[in-house]
Amino acid sequence: MTSPNRSSSTSPSAPTVALEAILPSVVEPDGVELRQRTLANPESGELLVAVEATGISAAEKAMRLGRYYGQPAFPFVPGYDLVGTVTAVPADGDPSLIGARVACLTKTGGWATHAIVPARDAVRVPDDISSVDAEAVIVNGVTAVQMLRKARVSAGQTVLVQGAGSGVGGILVQLAQRAGVRVIGTASPRHHDALRERGVEPLDYADPALAEKVAVLAPQGVAAVFDNVSGPMMYTAWRMVAPGGMLLCYSIMSIRDTDGSPAGPYMKAIAQLTAWNLLPNRRRAAFYNIWDGHRIRPARYRAALESDLAELFELLRTGAIVPEIAAEFSLENVRAAFAFAEARTTSGKVILRP
């Protein structure tokens, strides 16, 4: 029921009942549960949003196994980002936001028909961008834009994109190519033809001779490696980086295949990347985290998020990038959507449409 301690808001006269998808514990995709819950009014700094599109990313795949570092305790509602229409604001909020569509980073909570979101992480979506297209470039697009900027690659250079057919990888490929950068991309062999059609030089991510094959394509090394696997692959990736280049890890998918707390492998990866930066070898290494600065520099973080999403929305509007969408499912079919996303048979992001 609505909490009596919540502040008043400009809100619908009737309580908002949300349908939510729940990860109850470590489960298979068909173990996701659906429930209804009455939401309280948004408090100061919050918005109530009717969700129009959310998605399934690598984060949720790790969370269902309890393998995502920093995830909340079970049970919880997953959903790393969303697009929706603001239906209520708190008494001290901006009433002009009601009826506006916003894109929001959430980390969790997106798999629902309605959600309470932090206002500072919500960015307006232009009227001529669909909710589905906008959803495809929130966490995936911002990650790609910020990593490419951090790597400081330029036209004529070569980069290696691990998981080139993934949601992040697909956008990263398009942004790199738009900047005149040559792309080598790893993926399962069944995706190689599609990558070739996009101008990517494909390699099998599971090939034991991956480093040697990259060396044939880029004898001097690559200007950047964007690695979403980490673990043993991180050491292979480091060997591929040219002098002056950079290794950027942005996910640790290898944690999914280990036992124990995910904190250990995460901290080990951070420590190794830091140690590599101390070597006099003219190469750089870093772990990219989309939440860096969220708590300690909130105004700066919001400004960067708004700027990067504005850039991505403009690229969508002009057709300079094409959203990587694998399939769309209703929230009621979340179990089938999750199983489809885990099968790795298609490229791009799986969208849930509440």
C-alpha positions as CSV (number, residue, x, y, z in Angstrom):
1,M,0.0,0.0,0.0
2,T,1.0,3.6,-0.4
3,S,3.2,4.7,2.5
4,P,1.8,7.6,4.6
5,N,5.3,8.9,5.1
6,R,5.8,9.7,1.4
7,S,5.5,13.3,0.3
8,S,2.6,14.4,-1.8
9,S,2.9,14.5,-5.6
10,T,1.2,15.6,-8.8
11,S,-0.1,12.1,-9.5
12,P,-3.0,10.0,-10.7
13,S,-6.0,10.0,-8.4
14,A,-5.9,6.2,-8.1
15,P,-2.9,4.3,-6.8
16,T,-0.5,3.0,-9.4
17,V,-0.3,-0.8,-9.6
18,A,2.8,-2.0,-11.4
19,L,3.4,-5.4,-13.0
20,E,7.0,-6.4,-12.2
21,A,9.3,-9.2,-13.2
22,I,11.2,-10.6,-10.3
23,L,14.4,-12.5,-9.9
24,P,13.5,-14.5,-6.8
25,S,16.9,-16.3,-6.4
26,V,19.5,-18.0,-8.6
27,V,17.2,-19.4,-11.3
28,E,17.0,-20.4,-15.0
29,P,15.3,-17.9,-17.3
30,D,12.0,-19.7,-16.8
31,G,12.2,-19.0,-13.1
32,V,11.5,-15.3,-13.4
33,E,8.3,-14.5,-11.5
34,L,5.6,-11.9,-12.2
35,R,3.9,-9.9,-9.5
36,Q,1.7,-6.9,-9.0
37,R,2.7,-4.2,-6.5
38,T,1.1,-0.9,-5.5
39,L,3.7,1.9,-5.9
40,A,4.0,4.8,-3.5
41,N,4.1,8.4,-4.7
42,P,7.5,9.6,-5.8
43,E,9.6,11.4,-3.1
44,S,11.8,14.4,-3.6
45,G,14.3,13.7,-6.4
46,E,12.2,10.9,-7.9
47,L,9.8,10.5,-10.8
48,L,7.0,7.9,-11.4
49,V,7.4,6.6,-15.0
50,A,5.1,4.4,-17.1
51,V,7.6,2.2,-18.8
52,E,7.4,1.8,-22.6
53,A,10.6,-0.1,-23.2
54,T,13.3,-1.7,-21.2
55,G,15.8,-4.4,-22.1
56,I,17.9,-7.5,-21.3
57,S,21.6,-7.0,-21.2
58,A,24.7,-8.9,-20.0
59,A,24.1,-7.5,-16.6
60,E,20.8,-9.3,-16.1
61,K,22.3,-12.5,-17.4
62,A,24.9,-12.3,-14.7
63,M,22.4,-11.2,-12.0
64,R,20.2,-14.2,-12.4
65,L,23.2,-16.3,-11.4
66,G,24.2,-14.0,-8.6
67,R,27.3,-13.2,-10.5
68,Y,27.0,-9.4,-11.0
69,Y,29.3,-7.5,-8.6
70,G,27.2,-5.1,-6.5
71,Q,23.8,-6.5,-7.4
72,P,21.1,-6.3,-4.7
73,A,20.0,-9.3,-2.6
74,F,17.4,-11.6,-4.0
75,P,14.5,-11.1,-4.7
76,F,14.6,-7.9,-6.8
77,V,13.4,-6.4,-10.1
78,P,16.1,-6.3,-12.7
79,G,16.3,-3.9,-15.6
80,Y,19.4,-1.7,-16.2
81,D,17.7,1.1,-18.2
82,L,14.3,2.1,-19.4
83,V,12.3,4.6,-21.5
84,G,8.9,5.8,-20.4
85,T,6.5,8.6,-19.8
86,V,6.5,10.6,-16.5
87,T,3.1,10.2,-14.8
88,A,3.9,11.8,-11.4
89,V,6.4,14.1,-9.7
90,P,6.8,15.0,-6.0
91,A,5.5,18.2,-4.6
92,D,8.9,19.9,-5.1
93,G,9.3,18.4,-8.6
94,D,8.9,20.0,-12.0
95,P,5.3,19.6,-13.1
96,S,6.2,20.3,-16.7
97,L,7.8,16.8,-16.7
98,I,4.5,15.1,-16.5
99,G,3.7,13.6,-19.9
100,A,7.4,13.9,-21.0
101,R,9.2,10.8,-22.3
102,V,12.5,10.1,-20.5
103,A,15.4,7.7,-20.8
104,C,16.8,6.5,-17.5
105,L,19.7,4.5,-16.2
106,T,18.4,2.4,-13.3
107,K,20.8,-0.6,-12.8
108,T,17.8,-2.5,-11.4
109,G,14.0,-1.9,-11.5
110,G,13.3,-1.5,-15.2
111,W,11.4,-4.7,-15.8
112,A,8.1,-3.3,-14.9
113,T,5.1,-1.5,-16.2
114,H,5.8,1.4,-13.9
115,A,8.9,2.4,-11.9
116,I,10.1,5.0,-9.5
117,V,13.3,6.5,-10.9
118,P,15.9,9.1,-9.8
119,A,15.1,12.4,-11.6
120,R,18.9,13.1,-12.0
121,D,19.4,10.0,-14.1
122,A,16.4,10.7,-16.4
123,V,17.0,12.5,-19.7
124,R,14.3,13.7,-22.1
125,V,13.8,11.7,-25.3
126,P,13.0,13.7,-28.5
127,D,9.5,13.2,-29.9
128,D,10.9,11.8,-33.2
129,I,12.9,9.0,-31.6
130,S,10.9,5.8,-30.8
131,S,11.0,4.4,-27.3
132,V,12.4,1.1,-28.6
133,D,15.2,2.8,-30.5
134,A,16.0,5.1,-27.6
135,E,16.1,2.1,-25.2
136,A,18.7,0.4,-27.4
137,V,21.2,3.2,-27.0
138,I,20.9,4.1,-23.3
139,V,23.4,1.9,-21.4
140,N,24.8,0.3,-24.6
141,G,25.2,3.6,-26.5
142,V,26.5,5.6,-23.6
143,T,29.0,2.9,-22.8
144,A,30.2,2.8,-26.4
145,V,30.5,6.6,-26.7
146,Q,32.4,7.0,-23.5
147,M,34.8,4.2,-24.0
148,L,35.6,5.3,-27.5
149,R,36.4,8.8,-26.2
150,K,38.5,7.4,-23.4
151,A,40.5,5.2,-25.7
152,R,41.4,8.3,-27.8
153,V,41.5,6.4,-31.1
154,S,41.7,8.3,-34.4
155,A,41.0,7.7,-38.1
156,G,43.2,5.1,-39.8
157,Q,43.8,3.2,-36.6
158,T,42.7,-0.4,-35.8
159,V,40.7,-1.5,-32.8
160,L,39.5,-4.9,-31.5
161,V,35.9,-5.1,-30.3
162,Q,35.2,-8.3,-28.2
163,G,31.6,-9.3,-28.6
164,A,31.1,-7.3,-31.8
165,G,27.6,-8.6,-32.2
166,S,26.5,-7.7,-28.6
167,G,24.4,-4.6,-27.8
168,V,27.4,-2.6,-26.7
169,G,29.7,-4.1,-29.4
170,G,27.3,-3.3,-32.2
171,I,27.1,0.4,-31.4
172,L,30.8,0.6,-30.7
173,V,31.5,-0.9,-34.2
174,Q,29.3,1.8,-35.8
175,L,30.8,4.7,-33.9
176,A,34.3,3.5,-34.6
177,Q,33.7,3.1,-38.3
178,R,32.0,6.5,-38.4
179,A,35.3,7.9,-37.1
180,G,37.3,6.2,-39.8
181,V,38.6,3.4,-37.5
182,R,39.2,-0.1,-38.8
183,V,37.4,-2.7,-36.7
184,I,38.4,-6.3,-35.9
185,G,35.5,-8.0,-34.1
186,T,35.2,-11.2,-32.1
187,A,32.0,-13.2,-32.1
188,S,30.7,-16.8,-32.5
189,P,31.4,-18.0,-36.1
190,R,27.6,-18.0,-36.9
191,H,27.7,-14.2,-36.7
192,H,30.8,-13.7,-38.9
193,D,28.9,-13.2,-42.2
194,A,26.7,-10.5,-40.6
195,L,29.8,-8.8,-39.3
196,R,31.5,-8.9,-42.7
197,E,28.5,-7.2,-44.2
198,R,29.0,-4.4,-41.7
199,G,32.7,-4.0,-42.7
200,V,34.1,-5.8,-39.6
201,E,36.9,-8.3,-39.9
202,P,35.6,-11.2,-37.7
203,L,37.4,-13.7,-35.6
204,D,36.2,-16.4,-33.3
205,Y,36.3,-15.2,-29.7
206,A,36.9,-18.8,-28.5
207,D,39.9,-19.5,-30.9
208,P,43.0,-20.4,-28.8
209,A,45.1,-18.7,-31.5
210,L,43.1,-15.4,-31.3
211,A,46.1,-13.3,-30.4
212,E,48.2,-14.7,-33.2
213,K,45.4,-14.1,-35.7
214,V,45.0,-10.5,-34.5
215,A,48.8,-10.1,-35.0
216,V,48.4,-11.1,-38.6
217,L,45.7,-8.5,-39.2
218,A,47.5,-5.8,-37.1
219,P,51.3,-6.7,-36.9
220,Q,52.0,-3.6,-34.8
221,G,49.2,-4.3,-32.4
222,V,45.8,-2.5,-32.1
223,A,45.1,1.0,-30.9
224,A,42.5,-0.3,-28.4
225,V,40.9,-3.5,-27.2
226,F,37.4,-3.2,-25.8
227,D,37.1,-6.4,-23.7
228,N,33.8,-7.6,-22.1
229,V,35.2,-11.0,-21.0
230,S,38.1,-10.3,-18.7
231,G,39.5,-13.2,-16.7
232,P,42.2,-15.0,-18.7
233,M,41.1,-13.2,-21.9
234,M,42.2,-9.9,-20.3
235,Y,45.8,-11.1,-20.4
236,T,45.5,-12.1,-24.1
237,A,43.9,-8.7,-24.8
238,W,46.8,-6.9,-23.2
239,R,49.3,-8.6,-25.5
240,M,47.4,-7.2,-28.5
241,V,47.6,-3.5,-27.6
242,A,50.1,-1.5,-29.5
243,P,52.5,1.1,-27.9
244,G,50.4,4.1,-27.1
245,G,47.2,2.1,-27.1
246,M,44.7,1.1,-24.5
247,L,43.0,-1.9,-23.1
248,L,39.5,-1.1,-21.8
249,C,37.6,-3.7,-19.9
250,Y,33.9,-3.0,-19.4
251,S,32.5,-6.2,-18.2
252,I,33.7,-9.4,-16.6
253,M,31.6,-12.1,-18.2
254,S,34.1,-14.7,-17.1
255,I,32.8,-14.3,-13.6
256,R,29.7,-16.2,-14.6
257,D,31.7,-19.4,-14.9
258,T,33.3,-19.2,-11.5
259,D,32.3,-20.1,-7.9
260,G,32.3,-17.9,-4.8
261,S,31.7,-14.2,-4.5
262,P,32.1,-12.1,-7.7
263,A,34.0,-9.5,-5.7
264,G,37.2,-11.5,-5.8
265,P,37.6,-11.7,-9.6
266,Y,36.4,-8.1,-10.0
267,M,39.0,-6.8,-7.5
268,K,41.7,-9.0,-9.1
269,A,40.9,-7.5,-12.6
270,I,41.1,-3.9,-11.2
271,A,44.4,-4.6,-9.5
272,Q,45.9,-6.1,-12.6
273,L,44.8,-3.3,-14.8
274,T,46.2,-0.8,-12.3
275,A,49.5,-2.7,-12.2
276,W,49.9,-2.6,-16.0
277,N,49.6,1.2,-15.9
278,L,52.7,1.3,-13.8
279,L,54.9,-0.4,-16.4
280,P,57.1,1.8,-18.6
281,N,55.6,0.3,-21.8
282,R,53.5,3.3,-23.2
283,R,50.3,1.3,-23.0
284,R,47.3,2.1,-20.9
285,A,44.7,-0.1,-19.2
286,A,41.4,0.7,-17.4
287,F,38.1,-0.7,-16.3
288,Y,35.2,1.3,-17.6
289,N,32.2,1.7,-15.3
290,I,29.2,3.6,-16.5
291,W,28.5,4.7,-12.9
292,D,31.9,6.4,-12.3
293,G,31.2,9.8,-10.7
294,H,27.5,9.1,-10.1
295,R,27.7,9.6,-6.4
296,I,30.8,11.9,-5.9
297,R,30.2,14.2,-8.9
298,P,26.5,14.0,-9.6
299,A,26.2,17.3,-11.5
300,R,29.1,16.5,-13.7
301,Y,27.8,12.9,-14.2
302,R,24.3,14.2,-15.2
303,A,25.8,16.7,-17.6
304,A,27.8,14.0,-19.4
305,L,24.9,11.6,-19.5
306,E,22.6,14.2,-21.0
307,S,25.2,15.3,-23.5
308,D,26.1,11.7,-24.6
309,L,22.4,10.7,-24.9
310,A,21.7,13.8,-27.0
311,E,24.6,12.9,-29.3
312,L,23.2,9.3,-29.6
313,F,19.7,10.5,-30.3
314,E,20.9,12.8,-33.0
315,L,22.8,10.0,-34.6
316,L,19.7,7.8,-34.5
317,R,17.6,10.7,-36.0
318,T,20.0,11.1,-38.9
319,G,20.5,7.4,-39.5
320,A,24.2,7.7,-38.7
321,I,23.8,4.7,-36.4
322,V,21.2,2.0,-36.5
323,P,19.8,0.6,-33.2
324,E,21.0,-3.0,-32.5
325,I,17.7,-4.8,-31.7
326,A,17.5,-8.5,-31.7
327,A,13.8,-9.0,-30.8
328,E,10.9,-7.4,-28.9
329,F,8.8,-9.2,-26.3
330,S,6.0,-8.2,-24.0
331,L,6.8,-8.1,-20.2
332,E,4.3,-10.9,-19.7
333,N,6.6,-13.0,-21.9
334,V,9.8,-12.1,-20.0
335,R,10.7,-15.8,-19.5
336,A,10.8,-16.5,-23.2
337,A,12.6,-13.2,-23.8
338,F,15.3,-14.1,-21.2
339,A,15.7,-17.6,-22.7
340,F,16.0,-16.0,-26.2
341,A,18.6,-13.5,-25.0
342,E,20.7,-16.2,-23.3
343,A,20.7,-18.4,-26.4
344,R,23.2,-16.1,-28.1
345,T,21.7,-16.9,-31.5
346,T,21.2,-13.3,-32.6
347,S,23.0,-10.0,-32.3
348,G,21.8,-6.9,-30.6
349,K,19.6,-6.1,-27.6
350,V,16.4,-7.9,-26.6
351,I,13.7,-5.4,-25.8
352,L,10.8,-5.8,-23.3
353,R,7.8,-3.7,-24.0
354,P,5.5,-3.4,-20.9
